[in-house]
Amino acid sequence: MFLNKNNQYAVECYTQVSNDCLKNGEYCDSEEEAEYWVEEECWIFSGEGWFCNNCNRHFMQNLTQVRRVKGQEPPSDDDLYKGIETIL
Ligand SMILES: [Zn+2]
């Protein structure tokens, strides 16, 4: 979940599913700081790892499309989070 380069740590995007995936957060002096950085950037923690805003948006768009095909109401935020857990 962490990348380590020259004693600098960065959180790696867990899914890297989006074409514009950020791949990893900023390199910091410690794992704690690296994790704090992605928290500040509103990355999502899935339980197994962090994924970046762009991958999060990718999931949201896919979920919305699936719902539309089925002719359902747009999902609430709660449903989107449940959907993400299902995909992961
Ligand atoms: Zn990503």
PDB file of the backbone (N, CA, C, O) and the ligand in Angstrom, with CONECT records:
HET     ZN  A 101       1
ATOM      1  N   MET A   1       0.824  -1.202   0.000  1.00  0.00           N
ATOM      2  CA  MET A   1       0.000   0.000   0.000  1.00  0.00           C
ATOM      3  C   MET A   1       0.869   1.269   0.000  1.00  0.00           C
ATOM      4  O   MET A   1       0.438   2.318  -0.477  1.00  0.00           O
ATOM      5  N   PHE A   2       2.098   1.166   0.539  1.00  0.00           N
ATOM      6  CA  PHE A   2       3.007   2.320   0.505  1.00  0.00           C
ATOM      7  C   PHE A   2       4.149   2.085  -0.478  1.00  0.00           C
ATOM      8  O   PHE A   2       4.681   0.981  -0.595  1.00  0.00           O
ATOM      9  N   LEU A   3       4.506   3.156  -1.178  1.00  0.00           N
ATOM     10  CA  LEU A   3       5.713   3.116  -1.993  1.00  0.00           C
ATOM     11  C   LEU A   3       6.838   3.727  -1.175  1.00  0.00           C
ATOM     12  O   LEU A   3       6.618   4.656  -0.397  1.00  0.00           O
ATOM     13  N   ASN A   4       8.037   3.206  -1.352  1.00  0.00           N
ATOM     14  CA  ASN A   4       9.178   3.708  -0.600  1.00  0.00           C
ATOM     15  C   ASN A   4      10.306   4.017  -1.574  1.00  0.00           C
ATOM     16  O   ASN A   4      10.804   3.132  -2.268  1.00  0.00           O
ATOM     17  N   LYS A   5      10.698   5.280  -1.614  1.00  0.00           N
ATOM     18  CA  LYS A   5      11.765   5.696  -2.523  1.00  0.00           C
ATOM     19  C   LYS A   5      12.679   6.642  -1.776  1.00  0.00           C
ATOM     20  O   LYS A   5      12.236   7.695  -1.318  1.00  0.00           O
ATOM     21  N   ASN A   6      13.939   6.290  -1.646  1.00  0.00           N
ATOM     22  CA  ASN A   6      14.915   7.145  -0.952  1.00  0.00           C
ATOM     23  C   ASN A   6      14.405   7.575   0.423  1.00  0.00           C
ATOM     24  O   ASN A   6      14.518   8.740   0.803  1.00  0.00           O
ATOM     25  N   ASN A   7      13.836   6.606   1.169  1.00  0.00           N
ATOM     26  CA  ASN A   7      13.306   6.887   2.506  1.00  0.00           C
ATOM     27  C   ASN A   7      12.156   7.875   2.515  1.00  0.00           C
ATOM     28  O   ASN A   7      11.875   8.510   3.532  1.00  0.00           O
ATOM     29  N   GLN A   8      11.487   8.002   1.361  1.00  0.00           N
ATOM     30  CA  GLN A   8      10.273   8.799   1.289  1.00  0.00           C
ATOM     31  C   GLN A   8       9.116   7.835   1.018  1.00  0.00           C
ATOM     32  O   GLN A   8       9.268   6.848   0.299  1.00  0.00           O
ATOM     33  N   TYR A   9       7.986   8.136   1.593  1.00  0.00           N
ATOM     34  CA  TYR A   9       6.852   7.224   1.475  1.00  0.00           C
ATOM     35  C   TYR A   9       5.690   7.890   0.760  1.00  0.00           C
ATOM     36  O   TYR A   9       5.420   9.077   0.943  1.00  0.00           O
ATOM     37  N   ALA A  10       5.007   7.097  -0.059  1.00  0.00           N
ATOM     38  CA  ALA A  10       3.803   7.594  -0.724  1.00  0.00           C
ATOM     39  C   ALA A  10       2.770   6.481  -0.728  1.00  0.00           C
ATOM     40  O   ALA A  10       3.108   5.302  -0.834  1.00  0.00           O
ATOM     41  N   VAL A  11       1.516   6.866  -0.613  1.00  0.00           N
ATOM     42  CA  VAL A  11       0.440   5.888  -0.694  1.00  0.00           C
ATOM     43  C   VAL A  11       0.172   5.582  -2.166  1.00  0.00           C
ATOM     44  O   VAL A  11       0.040   6.487  -2.991  1.00  0.00           O
ATOM     45  N   GLU A  12       0.096   4.301  -2.472  1.00  0.00           N
ATOM     46  CA  GLU A  12      -0.172   3.889  -3.850  1.00  0.00           C
ATOM     47  C   GLU A  12      -1.673   3.701  -4.030  1.00  0.00           C
ATOM     48  O   GLU A  12      -2.353   3.181  -3.145  1.00  0.00           O
ATOM     49  N   CYS A  13      -2.189   4.134  -5.194  1.00  0.00           N
ATOM     50  CA  CYS A  13      -3.601   3.903  -5.498  1.00  0.00           C
ATOM     51  C   CYS A  13      -3.835   2.397  -5.604  1.00  0.00           C
ATOM     52  O   CYS A  13      -3.137   1.691  -6.332  1.00  0.00           O
ATOM     53  N   TYR A  14      -4.824   1.933  -4.868  1.00  0.00           N
ATOM     54  CA  TYR A  14      -5.039   0.484  -4.729  1.00  0.00           C
ATOM     55  C   TYR A  14      -5.614  -0.135  -6.004  1.00  0.00           C
ATOM     56  O   TYR A  14      -5.269  -1.262  -6.358  1.00  0.00           O
ATOM     57  N   THR A  15      -6.486   0.597  -6.690  1.00  0.00           N
ATOM     58  CA  THR A  15      -7.174  -0.008  -7.828  1.00  0.00           C
ATOM     59  C   THR A  15      -6.495   0.319  -9.166  1.00  0.00           C
ATOM     60  O   THR A  15      -6.352  -0.552 -10.024  1.00  0.00           O
ATOM     61  N   GLN A  16      -6.079   1.578  -9.336  1.00  0.00           N
ATOM     62  CA  GLN A  16      -5.480   2.065 -10.585  1.00  0.00           C
ATOM     63  C   GLN A  16      -6.320   1.645 -11.791  1.00  0.00           C
ATOM     64  O   GLN A  16      -5.791   1.174 -12.798  1.00  0.00           O
ATOM     65  N   VAL A  17      -7.624   1.820 -11.670  1.00  0.00           N
ATOM     66  CA  VAL A  17      -8.543   1.344 -12.686  1.00  0.00           C
ATOM     67  C   VAL A  17      -8.853   2.434 -13.719  1.00  0.00           C
ATOM     68  O   VAL A  17      -9.242   2.143 -14.850  1.00  0.00           O
ATOM     69  N   SER A  18      -8.673   3.695 -13.307  1.00  0.00           N
ATOM     70  CA  SER A  18      -9.028   4.801 -14.186  1.00  0.00           C
ATOM     71  C   SER A  18      -7.876   5.144 -15.121  1.00  0.00           C
ATOM     72  O   SER A  18      -6.709   4.995 -14.760  1.00  0.00           O
ATOM     73  N   ASN A  19      -8.210   5.608 -16.333  1.00  0.00           N
ATOM     74  CA  ASN A  19      -7.166   6.009 -17.278  1.00  0.00           C
ATOM     75  C   ASN A  19      -6.350   7.180 -16.766  1.00  0.00           C
ATOM     76  O   ASN A  19      -5.167   7.313 -17.077  1.00  0.00           O
ATOM     77  N   ASP A  20      -7.005   8.042 -15.964  1.00  0.00           N
ATOM     78  CA  ASP A  20      -6.270   9.185 -15.424  1.00  0.00           C
ATOM     79  C   ASP A  20      -5.960   8.975 -13.943  1.00  0.00           C
ATOM     80  O   ASP A  20      -5.932   9.927 -13.163  1.00  0.00           O
ATOM     81  N   CYS A  21      -5.732   7.737 -13.572  1.00  0.00           N
ATOM     82  CA  CYS A  21      -5.367   7.398 -12.190  1.00  0.00           C
ATOM     83  C   CYS A  21      -4.123   8.175 -11.772  1.00  0.00           C
ATOM     84  O   CYS A  21      -3.184   8.340 -12.551  1.00  0.00           O
ATOM     85  N   LEU A  22      -4.135   8.646 -10.531  1.00  0.00           N
ATOM     86  CA  LEU A  22      -2.987   9.406 -10.033  1.00  0.00           C
ATOM     87  C   LEU A  22      -1.821   8.492  -9.640  1.00  0.00           C
ATOM     88  O   LEU A  22      -0.706   8.962  -9.415  1.00  0.00           O
ATOM     89  N   LYS A  23      -2.087   7.181  -9.557  1.00  0.00           N
ATOM     90  CA  LYS A  23      -1.080   6.151  -9.247  1.00  0.00           C
ATOM     91  C   LYS A  23      -0.572   6.207  -7.804  1.00  0.00           C
ATOM     92  O   LYS A  23      -0.592   5.192  -7.108  1.00  0.00           O
ATOM     93  N   ASN A  24      -0.129   7.350  -7.355  1.00  0.00           N
ATOM     94  CA  ASN A  24       0.303   7.445  -5.963  1.00  0.00           C
ATOM     95  C   ASN A  24       0.218   8.887  -5.464  1.00  0.00           C
ATOM     96  O   ASN A  24       0.176   9.833  -6.250  1.00  0.00           O
ATOM     97  N   GLY A  25       0.194   9.027  -4.150  1.00  0.00           N
ATOM     98  CA  GLY A  25       0.156  10.347  -3.535  1.00  0.00           C
ATOM     99  C   GLY A  25       1.544  10.950  -3.497  1.00  0.00           C
ATOM    100  O   GLY A  25       2.496  10.410  -4.059  1.00  0.00           O
ATOM    101  N   GLU A  26       1.634  12.091  -2.816  1.00  0.00           N
ATOM    102  CA  GLU A  26       2.919  12.776  -2.734  1.00  0.00           C
ATOM    103  C   GLU A  26       3.863  12.010  -1.801  1.00  0.00           C
ATOM    104  O   GLU A  26       3.426  11.414  -0.817  1.00  0.00           O
ATOM    105  N   TYR A  27       5.153  12.033  -2.119  1.00  0.00           N
ATOM    106  CA  TYR A  27       6.145  11.397  -1.249  1.00  0.00           C
ATOM    107  C   TYR A  27       6.375  12.241  -0.003  1.00  0.00           C
ATOM    108  O   TYR A  27       6.580  13.452  -0.086  1.00  0.00           O
ATOM    109  N   CYS A  28       6.337  11.582   1.160  1.00  0.00           N
ATOM    110  CA  CYS A  28       6.499  12.263   2.445  1.00  0.00           C
ATOM    111  C   CYS A  28       7.556  11.532   3.268  1.00  0.00           C
ATOM    112  O   CYS A  28       8.031  10.463   2.882  1.00  0.00           O
ATOM    113  N   ASP A  29       7.920  12.124   4.413  1.00  0.00           N
ATOM    114  CA  ASP A  29       8.985  11.562   5.238  1.00  0.00           C
ATOM    115  C   ASP A  29       8.581  10.296   5.977  1.00  0.00           C
ATOM    116  O   ASP A  29       9.440   9.518   6.392  1.00  0.00           O
ATOM    117  N   SER A  30       7.276  10.082   6.147  1.00  0.00           N
ATOM    118  CA  SER A  30       6.829   8.899   6.873  1.00  0.00           C
ATOM    119  C   SER A  30       5.533   8.382   6.268  1.00  0.00           C
ATOM    120  O   SER A  30       4.840   9.092   5.538  1.00  0.00           O
ATOM    121  N   GLU A  31       5.219   7.127   6.587  1.00  0.00           N
ATOM    122  CA  GLU A  31       3.972   6.539   6.104  1.00  0.00           C
ATOM    123  C   GLU A  31       2.768   7.318   6.636  1.00  0.00           C
ATOM    124  O   GLU A  31       1.768   7.497   5.940  1.00  0.00           O
ATOM    125  N   GLU A  32       2.888   7.779   7.892  1.00  0.00           N
ATOM    126  CA  GLU A  32       1.781   8.526   8.495  1.00  0.00           C
ATOM    127  C   GLU A  32       1.494   9.795   7.695  1.00  0.00           C
ATOM    128  O   GLU A  32       0.338  10.117   7.418  1.00  0.00           O
ATOM    129  N   GLU A  33       2.551  10.510   7.327  1.00  0.00           N
ATOM    130  CA  GLU A  33       2.366  11.748   6.564  1.00  0.00           C
ATOM    131  C   GLU A  33       1.814  11.470   5.182  1.00  0.00           C
ATOM    132  O   GLU A  33       0.988  12.220   4.662  1.00  0.00           O
ATOM    133  N   ALA A  34       2.286  10.373   4.588  1.00  0.00           N
ATOM    134  CA  ALA A  34       1.805  10.013   3.249  1.00  0.00           C
ATOM    135  C   ALA A  34       0.308   9.714   3.303  1.00  0.00           C
ATOM    136  O   ALA A  34      -0.449  10.097   2.411  1.00  0.00           O
ATOM    137  N   GLU A  35      -0.100   9.022   4.367  1.00  0.00           N
ATOM    138  CA  GLU A  35      -1.512   8.685   4.520  1.00  0.00           C
ATOM    139  C   GLU A  35      -2.327   9.953   4.804  1.00  0.00           C
ATOM    140  O   GLU A  35      -3.441  10.113   4.306  1.00  0.00           O
ATOM    141  N   TYR A  36      -1.753  10.845   5.610  1.00  0.00           N
ATOM    142  CA  TYR A  36      -2.424  12.109   5.901  1.00  0.00           C
ATOM    143  C   TYR A  36      -2.631  12.904   4.612  1.00  0.00           C
ATOM    144  O   TYR A  36      -3.671  13.535   4.426  1.00  0.00           O
ATOM    145  N   TRP A  37      -1.639  12.870   3.731  1.00  0.00           N
ATOM    146  CA  TRP A  37      -1.725  13.613   2.470  1.00  0.00           C
ATOM    147  C   TRP A  37      -2.907  13.121   1.638  1.00  0.00           C
ATOM    148  O   TRP A  37      -3.691  13.926   1.136  1.00  0.00           O
ATOM    149  N   VAL A  38      -3.037  11.794   1.490  1.00  0.00           N
ATOM    150  CA  VAL A  38      -4.142  11.293   0.655  1.00  0.00           C
ATOM    151  C   VAL A  38      -5.491  11.542   1.324  1.00  0.00           C
ATOM    152  O   VAL A  38      -6.500  11.743   0.649  1.00  0.00           O
ATOM    153  N   GLU A  39      -5.499  11.528   2.668  1.00  0.00           N
ATOM    154  CA  GLU A  39      -6.742  11.858   3.373  1.00  0.00           C
ATOM    155  C   GLU A  39      -7.186  13.274   3.028  1.00  0.00           C
ATOM    156  O   GLU A  39      -8.358  13.528   2.749  1.00  0.00           O
ATOM    157  N   GLU A  40      -6.225  14.181   3.055  1.00  0.00           N
ATOM    158  CA  GLU A  40      -6.502  15.583   2.734  1.00  0.00           C
ATOM    159  C   GLU A  40      -6.988  15.750   1.301  1.00  0.00           C
ATOM    160  O   GLU A  40      -7.783  16.642   1.004  1.00  0.00           O
ATOM    161  N   GLU A  41      -6.502  14.886   0.418  1.00  0.00           N
ATOM    162  CA  GLU A  41      -6.889  14.935  -0.996  1.00  0.00           C
ATOM    163  C   GLU A  41      -8.206  14.202  -1.243  1.00  0.00           C
ATOM    164  O   GLU A  41      -8.676  14.106  -2.376  1.00  0.00           O
ATOM    165  N   CYS A  42      -8.797  13.681  -0.147  1.00  0.00           N
ATOM    166  CA  CYS A  42     -10.092  12.982  -0.231  1.00  0.00           C
ATOM    167  C   CYS A  42     -10.015  11.685  -1.004  1.00  0.00           C
ATOM    168  O   CYS A  42     -10.976  11.300  -1.671  1.00  0.00           O
ATOM    169  N   TRP A  43      -8.884  11.007  -0.922  1.00  0.00           N
ATOM    170  CA  TRP A  43      -8.848   9.642  -1.438  1.00  0.00           C
ATOM    171  C   TRP A  43      -9.772   8.797  -0.577  1.00  0.00           C
ATOM    172  O   TRP A  43     -10.082   9.162   0.557  1.00  0.00           O
ATOM    173  N   ILE A  44     -10.212   7.663  -1.121  1.00  0.00           N
ATOM    174  CA  ILE A  44     -11.164   6.808  -0.421  1.00  0.00           C
ATOM    175  C   ILE A  44     -10.451   5.563   0.092  1.00  0.00           C
ATOM    176  O   ILE A  44      -9.714   4.907  -0.645  1.00  0.00           O
ATOM    177  N   PHE A  45     -10.679   5.247   1.363  1.00  0.00           N
ATOM    178  CA  PHE A  45     -10.113   4.022   1.910  1.00  0.00           C
ATOM    179  C   PHE A  45     -11.141   2.903   1.797  1.00  0.00           C
ATOM    180  O   PHE A  45     -12.256   3.022   2.305  1.00  0.00           O
ATOM    181  N   SER A  46     -10.762   1.824   1.132  1.00  0.00           N
ATOM    182  CA  SER A  46     -11.721   0.768   0.805  1.00  0.00           C
ATOM    183  C   SER A  46     -11.747  -0.338   1.848  1.00  0.00           C
ATOM    184  O   SER A  46     -12.611  -1.212   1.790  1.00  0.00           O
ATOM    185  N   GLY A  47     -10.826  -0.321   2.792  1.00  0.00           N
ATOM    186  CA  GLY A  47     -10.698  -1.430   3.723  1.00  0.00           C
ATOM    187  C   GLY A  47      -9.438  -2.225   3.415  1.00  0.00           C
ATOM    188  O   GLY A  47      -8.805  -2.767   4.321  1.00  0.00           O
ATOM    189  N   GLU A  48      -9.077  -2.296   2.145  1.00  0.00           N
ATOM    190  CA  GLU A  48      -7.854  -3.003   1.748  1.00  0.00           C
ATOM    191  C   GLU A  48      -6.773  -2.045   1.288  1.00  0.00           C
ATOM    192  O   GLU A  48      -5.591  -2.390   1.271  1.00  0.00           O
ATOM    193  N   GLY A  49      -7.181  -0.843   0.916  1.00  0.00           N
ATOM    194  CA  GLY A  49      -6.196   0.133   0.470  1.00  0.00           C
ATOM    195  C   GLY A  49      -6.891   1.414   0.047  1.00  0.00           C
ATOM    196  O   GLY A  49      -8.118   1.495  -0.010  1.00  0.00           O
ATOM    197  N   TRP A  50      -6.066   2.417  -0.248  1.00  0.00           N
ATOM    198  CA  TRP A  50      -6.591   3.707  -0.684  1.00  0.00           C
ATOM    199  C   TRP A  50      -6.768   3.709  -2.198  1.00  0.00           C
ATOM    200  O   TRP A  50      -5.981   3.098  -2.921  1.00  0.00           O
ATOM    201  N   PHE A  51      -7.799   4.394  -2.672  1.00  0.00           N
ATOM    202  CA  PHE A  51      -7.818   4.681  -4.095  1.00  0.00           C
ATOM    203  C   PHE A  51      -8.114   6.146  -4.349  1.00  0.00           C
ATOM    204  O   PHE A  51      -8.805   6.810  -3.576  1.00  0.00           O
ATOM    205  N   CYS A  52      -7.567   6.630  -5.461  1.00  0.00           N
ATOM    206  CA  CYS A  52      -7.492   8.070  -5.705  1.00  0.00           C
ATOM    207  C   CYS A  52      -8.832   8.618  -6.186  1.00  0.00           C
ATOM    208  O   CYS A  52      -9.745   7.860  -6.516  1.00  0.00           O
ATOM    209  N   ASN A  53      -8.937   9.955  -6.220  1.00  0.00           N
ATOM    210  CA  ASN A  53     -10.179  10.622  -6.615  1.00  0.00           C
ATOM    211  C   ASN A  53     -10.606  10.223  -8.012  1.00  0.00           C
ATOM    212  O   ASN A  53     -11.795  10.045  -8.274  1.00  0.00           O
ATOM    213  N   ASN A  54      -9.636  10.080  -8.917  1.00  0.00           N
ATOM    214  CA  ASN A  54      -9.985   9.779 -10.305  1.00  0.00           C
ATOM    215  C   ASN A  54     -10.565   8.374 -10.434  1.00  0.00           C
ATOM    216  O   ASN A  54     -11.513   8.156 -11.188  1.00  0.00           O
ATOM    217  N   CYS A  55      -9.996   7.425  -9.701  1.00  0.00           N
ATOM    218  CA  CYS A  55     -10.558   6.072  -9.717  1.00  0.00           C
ATOM    219  C   CYS A  55     -11.923   6.076  -9.040  1.00  0.00           C
ATOM    220  O   CYS A  55     -12.835   5.369  -9.468  1.00  0.00           O
ATOM    221  N   ASN A  56     -12.060   6.863  -7.993  1.00  0.00           N
ATOM    222  CA  ASN A  56     -13.355   6.980  -7.322  1.00  0.00           C
ATOM    223  C   ASN A  56     -14.410   7.489  -8.302  1.00  0.00           C
ATOM    224  O   ASN A  56     -15.522   6.965  -8.361  1.00  0.00           O
ATOM    225  N   ARG A  57     -14.043   8.523  -9.074  1.00  0.00           N
ATOM    226  CA  ARG A  57     -14.981   9.082 -10.048  1.00  0.00           C
ATOM    227  C   ARG A  57     -15.321   8.031 -11.113  1.00  0.00           C
ATOM    228  O   ARG A  57     -16.466   7.925 -11.552  1.00  0.00           O
ATOM    229  N   HIS A  58     -14.321   7.271 -11.512  1.00  0.00           N
ATOM    230  CA  HIS A  58     -14.511   6.202 -12.489  1.00  0.00           C
ATOM    231  C   HIS A  58     -15.568   5.209 -11.982  1.00  0.00           C
ATOM    232  O   HIS A  58     -16.455   4.807 -12.735  1.00  0.00           O
ATOM    233  N   PHE A  59     -15.471   4.820 -10.713  1.00  0.00           N
ATOM    234  CA  PHE A  59     -16.447   3.903 -10.121  1.00  0.00           C
ATOM    235  C   PHE A  59     -17.831   4.537 -10.115  1.00  0.00           C
ATOM    236  O   PHE A  59     -18.822   3.898 -10.467  1.00  0.00           O
ATOM    237  N   MET A  60     -17.885   5.816  -9.707  1.00  0.00           N
ATOM    238  CA  MET A  60     -19.172   6.510  -9.616  1.00  0.00           C
ATOM    239  C   MET A  60     -19.858   6.537 -10.983  1.00  0.00           C
ATOM    240  O   MET A  60     -21.055   6.268 -11.088  1.00  0.00           O
ATOM    241  N   GLN A  61     -19.094   6.862 -12.024  1.00  0.00           N
ATOM    242  CA  GLN A  61     -19.676   6.963 -13.361  1.00  0.00           C
ATOM    243  C   GLN A  61     -20.180   5.606 -13.820  1.00  0.00           C
ATOM    244  O   GLN A  61     -21.269   5.509 -14.386  1.00  0.00           O
ATOM    245  N   ASN A  62     -19.399   4.554 -13.584  1.00  0.00           N
ATOM    246  CA  ASN A  62     -19.824   3.212 -13.967  1.00  0.00           C
ATOM    247  C   ASN A  62     -21.111   2.827 -13.256  1.00  0.00           C
ATOM    248  O   ASN A  62     -22.039   2.289 -13.860  1.00  0.00           O
ATOM    249  N   LEU A  63     -21.146   3.115 -11.950  1.00  0.00           N
ATOM    250  CA  LEU A  63     -22.336   2.766 -11.177  1.00  0.00           C
ATOM    251  C   LEU A  63     -23.549   3.507 -11.702  1.00  0.00           C
ATOM    252  O   LEU A  63     -24.625   2.927 -11.843  1.00  0.00           O
ATOM    253  N   THR A  64     -23.375   4.801 -11.995  1.00  0.00           N
ATOM    254  CA  THR A  64     -24.492   5.604 -12.475  1.00  0.00           C
ATOM    255  C   THR A  64     -25.005   5.063 -13.800  1.00  0.00           C
ATOM    256  O   THR A  64     -26.212   5.005 -14.036  1.00  0.00           O
ATOM    257  N   GLN A  65     -24.064   4.663 -14.673  1.00  0.00           N
ATOM    258  CA  GLN A  65     -24.469   4.118 -15.970  1.00  0.00           C
ATOM    259  C   GLN A  65     -25.256   2.823 -15.802  1.00  0.00           C
ATOM    260  O   GLN A  65     -26.277   2.619 -16.458  1.00  0.00           O
ATOM    261  N   VAL A  66     -24.779   1.959 -14.928  1.00  0.00           N
ATOM    262  CA  VAL A  66     -25.469   0.687 -14.694  1.00  0.00           C
ATOM    263  C   VAL A  66     -26.890   0.946 -14.219  1.00  0.00           C
ATOM    264  O   VAL A  66     -27.839   0.317 -14.687  1.00  0.00           O
ATOM    265  N   ARG A  67     -27.022   1.882 -13.282  1.00  0.00           N
ATOM    266  CA  ARG A  67     -28.358   2.180 -12.754  1.00  0.00           C
ATOM    267  C   ARG A  67     -29.260   2.704 -13.859  1.00  0.00           C
ATOM    268  O   ARG A  67     -30.437   2.348 -13.924  1.00  0.00           O
ATOM    269  N   ARG A  68     -28.712   3.554 -14.736  1.00  0.00           N
ATOM    270  CA  ARG A  68     -29.534   4.158 -15.776  1.00  0.00           C
ATOM    271  C   ARG A  68     -30.052   3.088 -16.732  1.00  0.00           C
ATOM    272  O   ARG A  68     -31.205   3.133 -17.163  1.00  0.00           O
ATOM    273  N   VAL A  69     -29.190   2.128 -17.059  1.00  0.00           N
ATOM    274  CA  VAL A  69     -29.586   1.052 -17.968  1.00  0.00           C
ATOM    275  C   VAL A  69     -30.764   0.287 -17.375  1.00  0.00           C
ATOM    276  O   VAL A  69     -31.687  -0.116 -18.082  1.00  0.00           O
ATOM    277  N   LYS A  70     -30.708   0.100 -16.070  1.00  0.00           N
ATOM    278  CA  LYS A  70     -31.777  -0.637 -15.406  1.00  0.00           C
ATOM    279  C   LYS A  70     -33.014   0.223 -15.180  1.00  0.00           C
ATOM    280  O   LYS A  70     -34.045  -0.280 -14.734  1.00  0.00           O
ATOM    281  N   GLY A  71     -32.920   1.528 -15.487  1.00  0.00           N
ATOM    282  CA  GLY A  71     -34.069   2.405 -15.355  1.00  0.00           C
ATOM    283  C   GLY A  71     -34.430   2.728 -13.923  1.00  0.00           C
ATOM    284  O   GLY A  71     -35.591   2.983 -13.604  1.00  0.00           O
ATOM    285  N   GLN A  72     -33.417   2.714 -13.053  1.00  0.00           N
ATOM    286  CA  GLN A  72     -33.685   3.026 -11.648  1.00  0.00           C
ATOM    287  C   GLN A  72     -33.412   4.491 -11.368  1.00  0.00           C
ATOM    288  O   GLN A  72     -32.800   5.194 -12.172  1.00  0.00           O
ATOM    289  N   GLU A  73     -33.876   4.932 -10.220  1.00  0.00           N
ATOM    290  CA  GLU A  73     -33.589   6.292  -9.771  1.00  0.00           C
ATOM    291  C   GLU A  73     -32.082   6.435  -9.560  1.00  0.00           C
ATOM    292  O   GLU A  73     -31.401   5.455  -9.260  1.00  0.00           O
ATOM    293  N   PRO A  74     -31.557   7.663  -9.716  1.00  0.00           N
ATOM    294  CA  PRO A  74     -30.140   7.867  -9.394  1.00  0.00           C
ATOM    295  C   PRO A  74     -29.869   7.436  -7.962  1.00  0.00           C
ATOM    296  O   PRO A  74     -30.673   7.703  -7.069  1.00  0.00           O
ATOM    297  N   PRO A  75     -28.741   6.770  -7.738  1.00  0.00           N
ATOM    298  CA  PRO A  75     -28.464   6.240  -6.401  1.00  0.00           C
ATOM    299  C   PRO A  75     -28.133   7.341  -5.398  1.00  0.00           C
ATOM    300  O   PRO A  75     -27.614   8.395  -5.766  1.00  0.00           O
ATOM    301  N   SER A  76     -28.429   7.091  -4.164  1.00  0.00           N
ATOM    302  CA  SER A  76     -28.009   7.996  -3.100  1.00  0.00           C
ATOM    303  C   SER A  76     -26.522   7.774  -2.844  1.00  0.00           C
ATOM    304  O   SER A  76     -25.945   6.790  -3.306  1.00  0.00           O
ATOM    305  N   ASP A  77     -25.909   8.695  -2.104  1.00  0.00           N
ATOM    306  CA  ASP A  77     -24.487   8.549  -1.798  1.00  0.00           C
ATOM    307  C   ASP A  77     -24.210   7.245  -1.062  1.00  0.00           C
ATOM    308  O   ASP A  77     -23.195   6.591  -1.301  1.00  0.00           O
ATOM    309  N   ASP A  78     -25.111   6.876  -0.173  1.00  0.00           N
ATOM    310  CA  ASP A  78     -24.925   5.631   0.577  1.00  0.00           C
ATOM    311  C   ASP A  78     -24.820   4.449  -0.356  1.00  0.00           C
ATOM    312  O   ASP A  78     -23.966   3.577  -0.192  1.00  0.00           O
ATOM    313  N   ASP A  79     -25.714   4.434  -1.352  1.00  0.00           N
ATOM    314  CA  ASP A  79     -25.715   3.321  -2.300  1.00  0.00           C
ATOM    315  C   ASP A  79     -24.424   3.278  -3.091  1.00  0.00           C
ATOM    316  O   ASP A  79     -23.905   2.199  -3.379  1.00  0.00           O
ATOM    317  N   LEU A  80     -23.898   4.446  -3.447  1.00  0.00           N
ATOM    318  CA  LEU A  80     -22.653   4.488  -4.207  1.00  0.00           C
ATOM    319  C   LEU A  80     -21.531   3.851  -3.407  1.00  0.00           C
ATOM    320  O   LEU A  80     -20.724   3.099  -3.954  1.00  0.00           O
ATOM    321  N   TYR A  81     -21.476   4.146  -2.119  1.00  0.00           N
ATOM    322  CA  TYR A  81     -20.409   3.570  -1.313  1.00  0.00           C
ATOM    323  C   TYR A  81     -20.571   2.061  -1.203  1.00  0.00           C
ATOM    324  O   TYR A  81     -19.589   1.320  -1.248  1.00  0.00           O
ATOM    325  N   LYS A  82     -21.796   1.616  -1.060  1.00  0.00           N
ATOM    326  CA  LYS A  82     -22.033   0.167  -1.008  1.00  0.00           C
ATOM    327  C   LYS A  82     -21.615  -0.458  -2.336  1.00  0.00           C
ATOM    328  O   LYS A  82     -21.024  -1.538  -2.363  1.00  0.00           O
ATOM    329  N   GLY A  83     -21.926   0.230  -3.443  1.00  0.00           N
ATOM    330  CA  GLY A  83     -21.580  -0.288  -4.760  1.00  0.00           C
ATOM    331  C   GLY A  83     -20.075  -0.424  -4.908  1.00  0.00           C
ATOM    332  O   GLY A  83     -19.586  -1.407  -5.465  1.00  0.00           O
ATOM    333  N   ILE A  84     -19.344   0.559  -4.410  1.00  0.00           N
ATOM    334  CA  ILE A  84     -17.890   0.510  -4.512  1.00  0.00           C
ATOM    335  C   ILE A  84     -17.369  -0.709  -3.750  1.00  0.00           C
ATOM    336  O   ILE A  84     -16.483  -1.413  -4.235  1.00  0.00           O
ATOM    337  N   GLU A  85     -17.909  -0.956  -2.575  1.00  0.00           N
ATOM    338  CA  GLU A  85     -17.464  -2.109  -1.812  1.00  0.00           C
ATOM    339  C   GLU A  85     -17.727  -3.399  -2.578  1.00  0.00           C
ATOM    340  O   GLU A  85     -16.927  -4.333  -2.531  1.00  0.00           O
ATOM    341  N   THR A  86     -18.857  -3.445  -3.286  1.00  0.00           N
ATOM    342  CA  THR A  86     -19.194  -4.644  -4.055  1.00  0.00           C
ATOM    343  C   THR A  86     -18.185  -4.857  -5.179  1.00  0.00           C
ATOM    344  O   THR A  86     -17.739  -5.979  -5.418  1.00  0.00           O
ATOM    345  N   ILE A  87     -17.829  -3.774  -5.867  1.00  0.00           N
ATOM    346  CA  ILE A  87     -16.882  -3.873  -6.984  1.00  0.00           C
ATOM    347  C   ILE A  87     -15.519  -4.320  -6.490  1.00  0.00           C
ATOM    348  O   ILE A  87     -14.860  -5.149  -7.117  1.00  0.00           O
ATOM    349  N   LEU A  88     -15.105  -3.767  -5.364  1.00  0.00           N
ATOM    350  CA  LEU A  88     -13.783  -4.094  -4.841  1.00  0.00           C
ATOM    351  C   LEU A  88     -13.810  -5.480  -4.228  1.00  0.00           C
ATOM    352  O   LEU A  88     -12.791  -5.953  -3.725  1.00  0.00           O
TER     353      LEU A  88
HETATM  354 ZN    ZN A 101      -6.275   5.690  -8.938  1.00  0.00          ZN2+
END
